[in-house]
Amino acid sequence: MLEQLLHIDTEILLAINGWHAPWADKLMWIISAKATWIPLYVLLIGLLIWRYRKPAPTAVKWLQRVPACVVMIVVIALAVGAADFIASGILKDLVARPRPTRVPELEGVLHLVNGYRSGQYGFVSSHAANTMACALLFSLIWRNKIATCGLMLWVAANCYSRMYLGVHYPTDILGGLMIGTLTALVGYWVLRRMHSVE
């Protein structure tokens, strides 16, 4: 059963990685780069500051004079940091599943972009974990369908790019999405406990 699941995992990866073109190589390379999304992070921070610049009602005495946006930004940063630490600092070395680009049987089969192979291990995807943690927690705070759809498209594009580049199996991505979801929900629970969100 496990061998069959791993086979399906590899087949899906090869299908995604196999649908390549020079323009797609450039696009996926840009999408996968973390620096590409700095303007998005700045926008999200700016939106939080704009809407939540006043202190929120709270029973926590030391937070009564702190703008709600500060608490939200800190909690989002902690959620993303936790997702990244769980994915890259714990699970990758613990599970020690080689990335597709590090599997000898896939040598010459995978389409590599710019010779990119990334690190040794791939489970779980920190790209998937980080983007999901940020997107979901912001969406829970902001409560806007258009913003949520846009952020989920951002998550999907990041996840697809990692498989397109051949550095993650689909299950690596699913694992990362689960970690990101968990840390976002914990972060939202913390914010609710502080009464920083409605």
Backbone as JSON Lines, residues from 0, in Angstrom:
{"i":0,"aa":"M","n":[0.83,-1.21,0.0],"ca":[0.0,0.0,0.0],"c":[0.87,1.27,0.0]}
{"i":1,"aa":"L","n":[1.88,1.29,0.9],"ca":[2.77,2.45,0.98],"c":[3.54,2.63,-0.32]}
{"i":2,"aa":"E","n":[4.0,1.5,-0.89],"ca":[4.76,1.57,-2.15],"c":[3.88,2.13,-3.27]}
{"i":3,"aa":"Q","n":[2.61,1.74,-3.27],"ca":[1.68,2.23,-4.28],"c":[1.45,3.74,-4.13]}
{"i":4,"aa":"L","n":[1.31,4.2,-2.88],"ca":[1.12,5.63,-2.62],"c":[2.36,6.42,-3.05]}
{"i":5,"aa":"L","n":[3.54,5.89,-2.74],"ca":[4.78,6.55,-3.14],"c":[4.92,6.6,-4.66]}
{"i":6,"aa":"H","n":[4.46,5.54,-5.3],"ca":[4.49,5.49,-6.78],"c":[3.57,6.56,-7.36]}
{"i":7,"aa":"I","n":[2.37,6.68,-6.8],"ca":[1.41,7.69,-7.25],"c":[1.99,9.09,-7.02]}
{"i":8,"aa":"D","n":[2.6,9.26,-5.86],"ca":[3.24,10.54,-5.51],"c":[4.26,10.93,-6.57]}
{"i":9,"aa":"T","n":[5.1,9.98,-6.95],"ca":[6.14,10.23,-7.95],"c":[5.53,10.5,-9.32]}
{"i":10,"aa":"E","n":[4.49,9.75,-9.68],"ca":[3.86,9.92,-10.99],"c":[3.22,11.31,-11.13]}
{"i":11,"aa":"I","n":[2.57,11.77,-10.06],"ca":[1.98,13.12,-10.09],"c":[3.07,14.17,-10.24]}
{"i":12,"aa":"L","n":[4.15,13.99,-9.47],"ca":[5.28,14.92,-9.56],"c":[5.83,14.97,-10.98]}
{"i":13,"aa":"L","n":[6.05,13.81,-11.57],"ca":[6.62,13.74,-12.92],"c":[5.69,14.36,-13.95]}
{"i":14,"aa":"A","n":[4.38,14.21,-13.74],"ca":[3.41,14.82,-14.66],"c":[3.51,16.34,-14.59]}
{"i":15,"aa":"I","n":[3.55,16.88,-13.37],"ca":[3.64,18.34,-13.18],"c":[4.98,18.85,-13.7]}
{"i":16,"aa":"N","n":[6.05,18.18,-13.33],"ca":[7.39,18.59,-13.75],"c":[7.59,18.43,-15.26]}
{"i":17,"aa":"G","n":[6.85,17.48,-15.83],"ca":[7.0,17.21,-17.26],"c":[6.3,18.2,-18.16]}
{"i":18,"aa":"W","n":[5.36,18.96,-17.64],"ca":[4.65,19.97,-18.43],"c":[5.43,21.28,-18.37]}
{"i":19,"aa":"H","n":[6.56,21.3,-19.04],"ca":[7.42,22.48,-18.93],"c":[7.62,23.17,-20.28]}
{"i":20,"aa":"A","n":[7.98,24.43,-20.18],"ca":[8.28,25.26,-21.35],"c":[9.23,26.36,-20.87]}
{"i":21,"aa":"P","n":[10.01,26.94,-21.78],"ca":[10.94,28.0,-21.36],"c":[10.27,29.15,-20.61]}
{"i":22,"aa":"W","n":[9.1,29.57,-21.06],"ca":[8.42,30.68,-20.37],"c":[7.96,30.25,-18.98]}
{"i":23,"aa":"A","n":[7.51,28.99,-18.86],"ca":[7.06,28.48,-17.57],"c":[8.24,28.32,-16.61]}
{"i":24,"aa":"D","n":[9.39,27.93,-17.14],"ca":[10.6,27.83,-16.31],"c":[10.88,29.17,-15.63]}
{"i":25,"aa":"K","n":[10.84,30.24,-16.42],"ca":[11.11,31.58,-15.88],"c":[10.05,31.99,-14.86]}
{"i":26,"aa":"L","n":[8.78,31.72,-15.21],"ca":[7.68,32.11,-14.32],"c":[7.75,31.37,-13.0]}
{"i":27,"aa":"M","n":[7.95,30.05,-13.06],"ca":[7.98,29.25,-11.82],"c":[9.21,29.58,-10.97]}
{"i":28,"aa":"W","n":[10.29,29.93,-11.62],"ca":[11.49,30.34,-10.9],"c":[11.22,31.61,-10.1]}
{"i":29,"aa":"I","n":[10.52,32.55,-10.75],"ca":[10.17,33.82,-10.08],"c":[9.18,33.58,-8.96]}
{"i":30,"aa":"I","n":[8.16,32.77,-9.2],"ca":[7.13,32.49,-8.19],"c":[7.75,31.83,-6.97]}
{"i":31,"aa":"S","n":[8.7,30.93,-7.18],"ca":[9.3,30.17,-6.09],"c":[10.27,30.99,-5.25]}
{"i":32,"aa":"A","n":[10.77,32.1,-5.8],"ca":[11.74,32.93,-5.08],"c":[11.05,33.69,-3.95]}
{"i":33,"aa":"K","n":[11.58,33.59,-2.74],"ca":[10.96,34.24,-1.58],"c":[10.96,35.76,-1.72]}
{"i":34,"aa":"A","n":[12.01,36.32,-2.32],"ca":[12.11,37.77,-2.46],"c":[11.01,38.35,-3.35]}
{"i":35,"aa":"T","n":[10.47,37.53,-4.24],"ca":[9.4,37.98,-5.14],"c":[8.21,38.52,-4.37]}
{"i":36,"aa":"W","n":[7.97,37.94,-3.19],"ca":[6.74,38.23,-2.46],"c":[6.89,39.26,-1.36]}
{"i":37,"aa":"I","n":[8.06,39.9,-1.29],"ca":[8.25,40.96,-0.28],"c":[7.2,42.07,-0.41]}
{"i":38,"aa":"P","n":[6.9,42.54,-1.65],"ca":[5.84,43.56,-1.76],"c":[4.49,43.1,-1.21]}
{"i":39,"aa":"L","n":[4.17,41.82,-1.35],"ca":[2.91,41.3,-0.8],"c":[2.94,41.37,0.73]}
{"i":40,"aa":"Y","n":[4.06,40.99,1.34],"ca":[4.17,41.06,2.8],"c":[4.01,42.5,3.29]}
{"i":41,"aa":"V","n":[4.63,43.43,2.57],"ca":[4.53,44.85,2.93],"c":[3.08,45.31,2.82]}
{"i":42,"aa":"L","n":[2.39,44.88,1.76],"ca":[0.97,45.23,1.58],"c":[0.12,44.7,2.72]}
{"i":43,"aa":"L","n":[0.33,43.44,3.1],"ca":[-0.46,42.83,4.18],"c":[-0.23,43.56,5.51]}
{"i":44,"aa":"I","n":[1.03,43.87,5.78],"ca":[1.35,44.62,7.0],"c":[0.69,46.01,6.97]}
{"i":45,"aa":"G","n":[0.76,46.66,5.8],"ca":[0.15,47.97,5.65],"c":[-1.36,47.94,5.86]}
{"i":46,"aa":"L","n":[-2.01,46.91,5.35],"ca":[-3.46,46.78,5.53],"c":[-3.82,46.59,7.0]}
{"i":47,"aa":"L","n":[-3.04,45.77,7.7],"ca":[-3.3,45.56,9.13],"c":[-3.11,46.85,9.92]}
{"i":48,"aa":"I","n":[-2.06,47.6,9.6],"ca":[-1.81,48.86,10.29],"c":[-2.96,49.84,10.01]}
{"i":49,"aa":"W","n":[-3.41,49.88,8.77],"ca":[-4.48,50.8,8.38],"c":[-5.79,50.49,9.11]}
{"i":50,"aa":"R","n":[-6.15,49.2,9.18],"ca":[-7.45,48.85,9.78],"c":[-7.39,48.72,11.29]}
{"i":51,"aa":"Y","n":[-6.29,48.24,11.82],"ca":[-6.22,47.92,13.26],"c":[-5.16,48.75,13.99]}
{"i":52,"aa":"R","n":[-5.1,50.04,13.67],"ca":[-4.08,50.89,14.3],"c":[-4.41,51.28,15.73]}
{"i":53,"aa":"K","n":[-5.65,51.09,16.14],"ca":[-6.05,51.42,17.52],"c":[-5.99,50.17,18.4]}
{"i":54,"aa":"P","n":[-5.79,50.36,19.7],"ca":[-5.82,49.2,20.61],"c":[-7.2,48.54,20.58]}
{"i":55,"aa":"A","n":[-7.2,47.23,20.68],"ca":[-8.46,46.48,20.71],"c":[-8.86,46.22,22.15]}
{"i":56,"aa":"P","n":[-10.17,46.11,22.42],"ca":[-10.6,45.77,23.79],"c":[-9.97,44.46,24.23]}
{"i":57,"aa":"T","n":[-9.36,44.47,25.39],"ca":[-8.69,43.27,25.89],"c":[-8.64,43.27,27.41]}
{"i":58,"aa":"A","n":[-8.67,42.07,27.96],"ca":[-8.55,41.91,29.41],"c":[-7.08,41.86,29.83]}
{"i":59,"aa":"V","n":[-6.2,41.74,28.85],"ca":[-4.76,41.68,29.13],"c":[-4.26,43.12,29.34]}
{"i":60,"aa":"K","n":[-3.94,43.44,30.57],"ca":[-3.67,44.83,30.96],"c":[-2.56,45.48,30.13]}
{"i":61,"aa":"W","n":[-1.45,44.78,29.92],"ca":[-0.31,45.38,29.23],"c":[-0.56,45.57,27.74]}
{"i":62,"aa":"L","n":[-1.66,44.98,27.2],"ca":[-1.99,45.16,25.79],"c":[-2.99,46.29,25.54]}
{"i":63,"aa":"Q","n":[-3.51,46.87,26.62],"ca":[-4.58,47.84,26.47],"c":[-4.17,49.1,25.72]}
{"i":64,"aa":"R","n":[-2.87,49.4,25.69],"ca":[-2.4,50.58,24.96],"c":[-1.63,50.21,23.69]}
{"i":65,"aa":"V","n":[-1.54,48.95,23.4],"ca":[-0.8,48.5,22.21],"c":[-1.76,48.43,21.02]}
{"i":66,"aa":"P","n":[-1.41,49.05,19.88],"ca":[-2.27,48.94,18.7],"c":[-2.5,47.47,18.34]}
{"i":67,"aa":"A","n":[-3.73,47.14,17.99],"ca":[-4.07,45.75,17.67],"c":[-3.21,45.21,16.53]}
{"i":68,"aa":"C","n":[-2.85,46.1,15.57],"ca":[-2.06,45.65,14.43],"c":[-0.7,45.11,14.86]}
{"i":69,"aa":"V","n":[-0.12,45.68,15.9],"ca":[1.19,45.23,16.39],"c":[1.09,43.79,16.88]}
{"i":70,"aa":"V","n":[0.04,43.52,17.67],"ca":[-0.18,42.17,18.19],"c":[-0.4,41.2,17.03]}
{"i":71,"aa":"M","n":[-1.22,41.6,16.05],"ca":[-1.52,40.74,14.9],"c":[-0.28,40.43,14.08]}
{"i":72,"aa":"I","n":[0.52,41.45,13.82],"ca":[1.74,41.25,13.02],"c":[2.71,40.33,13.75]}
{"i":73,"aa":"V","n":[2.85,40.52,15.06],"ca":[3.73,39.66,15.85],"c":[3.24,38.22,15.83]}
{"i":74,"aa":"V","n":[1.93,38.02,16.0],"ca":[1.38,36.66,16.02],"c":[1.51,35.99,14.64]}
{"i":75,"aa":"I","n":[1.28,36.75,13.57],"ca":[1.47,36.19,12.22],"c":[2.93,35.79,12.03]}
{"i":76,"aa":"A","n":[3.85,36.67,12.44],"ca":[5.28,36.36,12.31],"c":[5.65,35.11,13.1]}
{"i":77,"aa":"L","n":[5.09,34.99,14.3],"ca":[5.37,33.79,15.12],"c":[4.78,32.53,14.5]}
{"i":78,"aa":"A","n":[3.57,32.65,13.92],"ca":[2.94,31.5,13.28],"c":[3.75,31.03,12.07]}
{"i":79,"aa":"V","n":[4.2,31.99,11.26],"ca":[5.02,31.65,10.09],"c":[6.37,31.08,10.54]}
{"i":80,"aa":"G","n":[6.95,31.7,11.56],"ca":[8.22,31.19,12.11],"c":[8.09,29.79,12.66]}
{"i":81,"aa":"A","n":[6.98,29.52,13.35],"ca":[6.74,28.18,13.9],"c":[6.56,27.17,12.78]}
{"i":82,"aa":"A","n":[5.82,27.56,11.74],"ca":[5.62,26.66,10.6],"c":[6.95,26.34,9.94]}
{"i":83,"aa":"D","n":[7.79,27.34,9.77],"ca":[9.09,27.15,9.15],"c":[9.99,26.26,10.01]}
{"i":84,"aa":"F","n":[9.96,26.49,11.33],"ca":[10.79,25.7,12.24],"c":[10.35,24.24,12.25]}
{"i":85,"aa":"I","n":[9.04,24.0,12.31],"ca":[8.53,22.63,12.31],"c":[8.9,21.93,11.01]}
{"i":86,"aa":"A","n":[8.72,22.65,9.89],"ca":[9.0,22.05,8.57],"c":[10.49,21.82,8.36]}
{"i":87,"aa":"S","n":[11.28,22.89,8.52],"ca":[12.71,22.8,8.19],"c":[13.59,22.4,9.37]}
{"i":88,"aa":"G","n":[13.22,22.84,10.57],"ca":[14.05,22.58,11.73],"c":[13.81,21.23,12.39]}
{"i":89,"aa":"I","n":[12.63,20.66,12.17],"ca":[12.31,19.38,12.83],"c":[12.05,18.27,11.82]}
{"i":90,"aa":"L","n":[11.0,18.42,11.01],"ca":[10.53,17.31,10.19],"c":[11.47,16.9,9.07]}
{"i":91,"aa":"K","n":[12.12,17.85,8.42],"ca":[13.0,17.47,7.3],"c":[14.09,16.5,7.74]}
{"i":92,"aa":"D","n":[14.76,16.8,8.84],"ca":[15.83,15.92,9.34],"c":[15.26,14.67,10.01]}
{"i":93,"aa":"L","n":[14.1,14.8,10.65],"ca":[13.49,13.67,11.34],"c":[13.02,12.61,10.35]}
{"i":94,"aa":"V","n":[12.32,13.04,9.3],"ca":[11.8,12.1,8.29],"c":[12.9,11.71,7.31]}
{"i":95,"aa":"A","n":[13.76,12.66,6.97],"ca":[14.92,12.43,6.08],"c":[14.52,11.81,4.74]}
{"i":96,"aa":"R","n":[13.46,12.34,4.16],"ca":[13.05,11.89,2.83],"c":[13.76,12.74,1.78]}
{"i":97,"aa":"P","n":[14.58,12.12,0.92],"ca":[15.31,12.9,-0.08],"c":[14.36,13.64,-1.03]}
{"i":98,"aa":"R","n":[14.76,14.82,-1.42],"ca":[14.0,15.54,-2.44],"c":[14.05,14.75,-3.74]}
{"i":99,"aa":"P","n":[13.05,14.94,-4.61],"ca":[13.09,14.24,-5.91],"c":[14.39,14.49,-6.67]}
{"i":100,"aa":"T","n":[14.91,15.72,-6.55],"ca":[16.15,16.07,-7.25],"c":[17.37,15.35,-6.68]}
{"i":101,"aa":"R","n":[17.21,14.7,-5.53],"ca":[18.32,13.97,-4.89],"c":[18.14,12.46,-4.98]}
{"i":102,"aa":"V","n":[17.12,12.03,-5.71],"ca":[16.85,10.59,-5.87],"c":[17.55,10.09,-7.14]}
{"i":103,"aa":"P","n":[18.49,9.13,-7.0],"ca":[19.24,8.65,-8.17],"c":[18.35,8.14,-9.31]}
{"i":104,"aa":"E","n":[17.24,7.47,-8.96],"ca":[16.35,6.91,-9.99],"c":[15.7,8.0,-10.85]}
{"i":105,"aa":"L","n":[15.62,9.22,-10.33],"ca":[14.99,10.31,-11.07],"c":[16.01,11.19,-11.78]}
{"i":106,"aa":"E","n":[17.28,10.85,-11.63],"ca":[18.35,11.59,-12.29],"c":[18.17,11.49,-13.8]}
{"i":107,"aa":"G","n":[18.12,12.62,-14.48],"ca":[17.93,12.61,-15.93],"c":[16.48,12.52,-16.35]}
{"i":108,"aa":"V","n":[15.6,12.21,-15.4],"ca":[14.16,12.14,-15.69],"c":[13.5,13.48,-15.38]}
{"i":109,"aa":"L","n":[13.88,14.05,-14.25],"ca":[13.33,15.35,-13.84],"c":[13.88,16.48,-14.7]}
{"i":110,"aa":"H","n":[13.02,17.41,-15.0],"ca":[13.43,18.63,-15.69],"c":[13.89,19.63,-14.63]}
{"i":111,"aa":"L","n":[15.18,19.97,-14.65],"ca":[15.73,20.92,-13.68],"c":[15.81,22.31,-14.3]}
{"i":112,"aa":"V","n":[15.44,23.31,-13.51],"ca":[15.5,24.7,-13.96],"c":[16.74,25.34,-13.34]}
{"i":113,"aa":"N","n":[17.62,25.84,-14.2],"ca":[18.86,26.49,-13.75],"c":[19.71,25.57,-12.87]}
{"i":114,"aa":"G","n":[19.58,24.26,-13.07],"ca":[20.35,23.29,-12.28],"c":[19.97,23.24,-10.82]}
{"i":115,"aa":"Y","n":[18.81,23.79,-10.49],"ca":[18.38,23.92,-9.08],"c":[17.95,22.58,-8.51]}
{"i":116,"aa":"R","n":[18.54,22.22,-7.34],"ca":[18.19,20.98,-6.65],"c":[17.7,21.21,-5.23]}
{"i":117,"aa":"S","n":[17.99,22.35,-4.66],"ca":[17.65,22.71,-3.28],"c":[18.37,21.78,-2.3]}
{"i":118,"aa":"G","n":[17.89,21.75,-1.03],"ca":[18.57,20.99,0.01],"c":[18.42,19.49,-0.12]}
{"i":119,"aa":"Q","n":[18.92,18.77,0.86],"ca":[18.93,17.32,0.82],"c":[17.54,16.71,0.99]}
{"i":120,"aa":"Y","n":[16.78,17.2,1.97],"ca":[15.49,16.59,2.32],"c":[14.32,17.51,1.98]}
{"i":121,"aa":"G","n":[13.16,16.89,1.71],"ca":[12.02,17.67,1.24],"c":[10.73,17.56,2.02]}
{"i":122,"aa":"F","n":[10.62,16.63,2.95],"ca":[9.36,16.48,3.69],"c":[9.49,17.12,5.07]}
{"i":123,"aa":"V","n":[8.71,18.19,5.33],"ca":[7.66,18.76,4.51],"c":[8.16,20.05,3.85]}
{"i":124,"aa":"S","n":[7.34,20.56,2.9],"ca":[7.7,21.79,2.21],"c":[7.54,23.0,3.11]}
{"i":125,"aa":"S","n":[8.64,23.7,3.35],"ca":[8.55,24.92,4.17],"c":[7.88,26.05,3.38]}
{"i":126,"aa":"H","n":[8.02,26.05,2.04],"ca":[7.29,27.03,1.23],"c":[5.78,26.89,1.46]}
{"i":127,"aa":"A","n":[5.3,25.65,1.41],"ca":[3.87,25.41,1.6],"c":[3.44,25.77,3.02]}
{"i":128,"aa":"A","n":[4.24,25.38,4.0],"ca":[3.91,25.66,5.4],"c":[3.88,27.16,5.68]}
{"i":129,"aa":"N","n":[4.89,27.88,5.22],"ca":[5.0,29.31,5.5],"c":[3.9,30.12,4.83]}
{"i":130,"aa":"T","n":[3.69,29.85,3.53],"ca":[2.68,30.62,2.81],"c":[1.28,30.33,3.34]}
{"i":131,"aa":"M","n":[1.0,29.08,3.68],"ca":[-0.32,28.75,4.22],"c":[-0.53,29.38,5.58]}
{"i":132,"aa":"A","n":[0.47,29.36,6.44],"ca":[0.35,29.98,7.75],"c":[0.03,31.47,7.62]}
{"i":133,"aa":"C","n":[0.76,32.16,6.76],"ca":[0.56,33.59,6.56],"c":[-0.8,33.87,5.93]}
{"i":134,"aa":"A","n":[-1.12,33.17,4.85],"ca":[-2.36,33.43,4.11],"c":[-3.6,33.11,4.93]}
{"i":135,"aa":"L","n":[-3.6,31.98,5.61],"ca":[-4.78,31.58,6.38],"c":[-5.0,32.48,7.58]}
{"i":136,"aa":"L","n":[-3.94,32.79,8.31],"ca":[-4.09,33.63,9.49],"c":[-4.53,35.05,9.1]}
{"i":137,"aa":"F","n":[-3.94,35.6,8.04],"ca":[-4.38,36.92,7.59],"c":[-5.85,36.86,7.16]}
{"i":138,"aa":"S","n":[-6.23,35.81,6.44],"ca":[-7.62,35.67,5.97],"c":[-8.61,35.58,7.13]}
{"i":139,"aa":"L","n":[-8.23,34.86,8.19],"ca":[-9.09,34.74,9.36],"c":[-9.27,36.08,10.06]}
{"i":140,"aa":"I","n":[-8.22,36.9,10.04],"ca":[-8.28,38.22,10.65],"c":[-9.08,39.18,9.76]}
{"i":141,"aa":"W","n":[-8.76,39.2,8.47],"ca":[-9.3,40.22,7.56],"c":[-10.75,39.96,7.17]}
{"i":142,"aa":"R","n":[-11.12,38.69,7.0],"ca":[-12.5,38.3,6.69],"c":[-13.04,38.96,5.42]}
{"i":143,"aa":"N","n":[-12.32,38.74,4.31],"ca":[-12.75,39.26,3.02],"c":[-12.56,38.16,1.98]}
{"i":144,"aa":"K","n":[-13.65,37.81,1.28],"ca":[-13.6,36.68,0.34],"c":[-12.6,36.89,-0.79]}
{"i":145,"aa":"I","n":[-12.56,38.11,-1.32],"ca":[-11.63,38.39,-2.43],"c":[-10.18,38.26,-1.96]}
{"i":146,"aa":"A","n":[-9.89,38.84,-0.8],"ca":[-8.53,38.74,-0.25],"c":[-8.16,37.28,0.03]}
{"i":147,"aa":"T","n":[-9.11,36.53,0.59],"ca":[-8.85,35.12,0.88],"c":[-8.58,34.33,-0.39]}
{"i":148,"aa":"C","n":[-9.4,34.55,-1.42],"ca":[-9.19,33.84,-2.7],"c":[-7.83,34.2,-3.3]}
{"i":149,"aa":"G","n":[-7.48,35.49,-3.24],"ca":[-6.18,35.91,-3.77],"c":[-5.02,35.28,-3.03]}
{"i":150,"aa":"L","n":[-5.12,35.24,-1.71],"ca":[-4.05,34.65,-0.91],"c":[-3.95,33.14,-1.11]}
{"i":151,"aa":"M","n":[-5.08,32.47,-1.28],"ca":[-5.05,31.03,-1.53],"c":[-4.48,30.71,-2.92]}
{"i":152,"aa":"L","n":[-4.71,31.61,-3.87],"ca":[-4.09,31.46,-5.19],"c":[-2.57,31.62,-5.07]}
{"i":153,"aa":"W","n":[-2.14,32.53,-4.21],"ca":[-0.71,32.72,-3.94],"c":[-0.11,31.44,-3.36]}
{"i":154,"aa":"V","n":[-0.81,30.84,-2.4],"ca":[-0.34,29.59,-1.81],"c":[-0.26,28.5,-2.88]}
{"i":155,"aa":"A","n":[-1.32,28.38,-3.69],"ca":[-1.37,27.35,-4.73],"c":[-0.23,27.53,-5.74]}
{"i":156,"aa":"A","n":[0.02,28.78,-6.14],"ca":[1.08,29.06,-7.11],"c":[2.44,28.69,-6.54]}
{"i":157,"aa":"N","n":[2.68,29.02,-5.28],"ca":[3.94,28.66,-4.62],"c":[4.11,27.14,-4.57]}
{"i":158,"aa":"C","n":[3.05,26.46,-4.17],"ca":[3.12,24.99,-4.06],"c":[3.35,24.34,-5.41]}
{"i":159,"aa":"Y","n":[2.63,24.83,-6.42],"ca":[2.79,24.27,-7.77],"c":[4.21,24.5,-8.27]}
{"i":160,"aa":"S","n":[4.75,25.69,-8.01],"ca":[6.1,26.01,-8.49],"c":[7.14,25.07,-7.9]}
{"i":161,"aa":"R","n":[6.94,24.66,-6.64],"ca":[7.91,23.77,-6.0],"c":[7.89,22.38,-6.64]}
{"i":162,"aa":"M","n":[6.71,21.93,-7.05],"ca":[6.63,20.65,-7.75],"c":[7.12,20.78,-9.19]}
{"i":163,"aa":"Y","n":[6.79,21.89,-9.81],"ca":[7.26,22.14,-11.18],"c":[8.79,22.11,-11.23]}
{"i":164,"aa":"L","n":[9.41,22.72,-10.21],"ca":[10.88,22.76,-10.16],"c":[11.48,21.41,-9.76]}
{"i":165,"aa":"G","n":[10.61,20.48,-9.35],"ca":[11.07,19.13,-9.04],"c":[11.68,18.95,-7.67]}
{"i":166,"aa":"V","n":[11.5,19.92,-6.78],"ca":[12.14,19.84,-5.47],"c":[11.21,19.32,-4.37]}
{"i":167,"aa":"H","n":[9.94,19.09,-4.71],"ca":[9.0,18.54,-3.73],"c":[8.02,17.57,-4.37]}
{"i":168,"aa":"Y","n":[7.74,16.48,-3.66],"ca":[6.64,15.59,-4.02],"c":[5.32,16.23,-3.58]}
{"i":169,"aa":"P","n":[4.21,15.8,-4.18],"ca":[2.9,16.31,-3.72],"c":[2.66,16.1,-2.23]}
{"i":170,"aa":"T","n":[3.1,14.97,-1.68],"ca":[2.89,14.74,-0.24],"c":[3.73,15.67,0.63]}
{"i":171,"aa":"D","n":[4.88,16.11,0.11],"ca":[5.67,17.13,0.82],"c":[4.84,18.41,0.94]}
{"i":172,"aa":"I","n":[4.17,18.74,-0.16],"ca":[3.34,19.95,-0.2],"c":[2.16,19.81,0.75]}
{"i":173,"aa":"L","n":[1.47,18.66,0.69],"ca":[0.32,18.44,1.58],"c":[0.73,18.52,3.05]}
{"i":174,"aa":"G","n":[1.85,17.93,3.37],"ca":[2.35,17.99,4.75],"c":[2.63,19.42,5.18]}
{"i":175,"aa":"G","n":[3.23,20.2,4.29],"ca":[3.5,21.6,4.59],"c":[2.22,22.41,4.78]}
{"i":176,"aa":"L","n":[1.22,22.13,3.94],"ca":[-0.06,22.83,4.07],"c":[-0.72,22.51,5.4]}
{"i":177,"aa":"M","n":[-0.6,21.28,5.85],"ca":[-1.17,20.89,7.13],"c":[-0.48,21.61,8.29]}
{"i":178,"aa":"I","n":[0.85,21.69,8.23],"ca":[1.6,22.4,9.28],"c":[1.23,23.88,9.29]}
{"i":179,"aa":"G","n":[1.16,24.48,8.12],"ca":[0.79,25.89,8.01],"c":[-0.61,26.16,8.54]}
{"i":180,"aa":"T","n":[-1.53,25.26,8.22],"ca":[-2.91,25.4,8.71],"c":[-2.94,25.32,10.23]}
{"i":181,"aa":"L","n":[-2.23,24.36,10.78],"ca":[-2.2,24.18,12.23],"c":[-1.65,25.41,12.94]}
{"i":182,"aa":"T","n":[-0.52,25.94,12.47],"ca":[0.07,27.1,13.14],"c":[-0.8,28.34,12.98]}
{"i":183,"aa":"A","n":[-1.48,28.47,11.83],"ca":[-2.4,29.6,11.63],"c":[-3.57,29.52,12.59]}
{"i":184,"aa":"L","n":[-4.13,28.32,12.77],"ca":[-5.27,28.16,13.68],"c":[-4.87,28.42,15.13]}
{"i":185,"aa":"V","n":[-3.68,27.97,15.5],"ca":[-3.18,28.26,16.85],"c":[-2.99,29.76,17.03]}
{"i":186,"aa":"G","n":[-2.42,30.41,16.01],"ca":[-2.22,31.85,16.07],"c":[-3.54,32.6,16.2]}
{"i":187,"aa":"Y","n":[-4.54,32.15,15.46],"ca":[-5.86,32.8,15.54],"c":[-6.49,32.58,16.91]}
{"i":188,"aa":"W","n":[-6.31,31.39,17.45],"ca":[-6.83,31.1,18.81],"c":[-6.18,32.04,19.82]}
{"i":189,"aa":"V","n":[-4.86,32.26,19.67],"ca":[-4.16,33.18,20.58],"c":[-4.73,34.59,20.46]}
{"i":190,"aa":"L","n":[-4.94,35.04,19.22],"ca":[-5.5,36.38,19.01],"c":[-6.9,36.49,19.61]}
{"i":191,"aa":"R","n":[-7.7,35.45,19.46],"ca":[-9.05,35.48,20.05],"c":[-8.98,35.54,21.57]}
{"i":192,"aa":"R","n":[-8.04,34.82,22.13],"ca":[-7.87,34.83,23.6],"c":[-7.47,36.22,24.09]}
{"i":193,"aa":"M","n":[-6.74,36.94,23.26],"ca":[-6.32,38.29,23.64],"c":[-7.38,39.33,23.28]}
{"i":194,"aa":"H","n":[-8.43,38.91,22.6],"ca":[-9.5,39.81,22.15],"c":[-8.99,40.85,21.16]}
{"i":195,"aa":"S","n":[-7.97,40.48,20.38],"ca":[-7.45,41.41,19.39],"c":[-8.19,41.32,18.07]}
{"i":196,"aa":"V","n":[-9.02,40.3,17.93],"ca":[-9.85,40.17,16.73],"c":[-11.27,39.92,17.17]}
{"i":197,"aa":"E","n":[-12.2,40.21,16.27],"ca":[-13.61,40.03,16.6],"c":[-14.0,38.57,16.48]}
